[in-house]
């Protein structure tokens, strides 16, 4: 049996007329499923796994390259040259174990645990703000020390929001045209998460979580005009936060004019050196390990600005390859989500597309910051940047996507998920 044998019926109804009436699926059709999408009924999505492993491998190499010279700085003098490499490798090992465990969990169990995972994320976001419990670094309190690694609750909150929002939309399908009934509980949940994240502060994580929630609301079929109103209110809130916060306003001014002497050695310091690094890379780069900007000129080169080091050492070719890989990965995740929706597995489909928004959106923001297209946000590059909890949660999220894909294929073969 091929994928095409599954489409007559539900998929035909979705593609031939608007999704209205009792026999139509109440979600938005975003990406068509076709043989060109690379779908095979048997096995699992090897292409997605291969691209993810390639990004992880390149990230490991580039984290080592970006951090090898850090012990020359007094701040990291007690660290070995391989300190960050080994910790990143340990995070990858933990992530692979966690991903293998997550792969064994049926999607029905994730749906049952969706609300509880969101509650757990909220409790951890509160706990990280408790003095002597949360770890403060550079004025931000975002981590809970676990001894072998520091856990960042906002990373769990991203996955929890994708699951909670998907489950919420499944429960609220009957009132999705009524904006207040369908959206206000989600708006309250998002507001609580936003207040906790802004108290850390971590506006970048809040931006990603808000995008996940709003994206799932849209894909779940919330009234378009009311959805646009909700987006407008959220954008207004972001503008208000910037206007009422002098240091955030300075970041915006520095982003608009990074070479201004008033900002070049201050708020725009990271941005200017990121642009210098990418400019030095030209077409094919200076060669692996040959970055100059990572030698204590570019702060956080192994985390937020890893793409700048890639640009300097591997050039335009390396940056373009990373961009294409993330674009393909994000689109493939959306296709898997769309397949789940076409098989009447609405929770699985919306959750996977929420993960796609997370991966693609965060990668887009990080790349935009490195390239000077967006203001500095403090977000890492998924699957690649140094960061233990981020790597672990990224791998767990991808394992859930693969689990949904495997269950989709089982249904296509005529079996059960």
Secondary structure by P-SEA (a helix, b strand, c coil): cccccccccaaaaaaccccccccccccccccccccccccccccccaaaaaaaaaaaaaaaaaaaaacccccccccccccccaaaaaaaaaaaaaaaaaaaaaaaccaaaaaaaaaaaaaaaaaaaaaaacccccccccccccbbbcccbbbbaaaaaaaaaaaaaaaaaaaacccccccccccaaaaaaaaaaaaaaaaaccaaaaaaaaaaaaaaaaaacccaaaaaaaaaaaaaaaaaaaaacaaaaaaaaaaacccccccccccaaaaaaaaaaaaaaccccccccccccccccccccccccaaaaaaaaccaaaaaaaaaaaaaaaaaaaaaaaaaaaacaaaaaaaaaaaaaaaaaaaaaaaaaaaccccccccccccccccaaaaaaaaaaaaaaaaaaaaaaaaaacccc
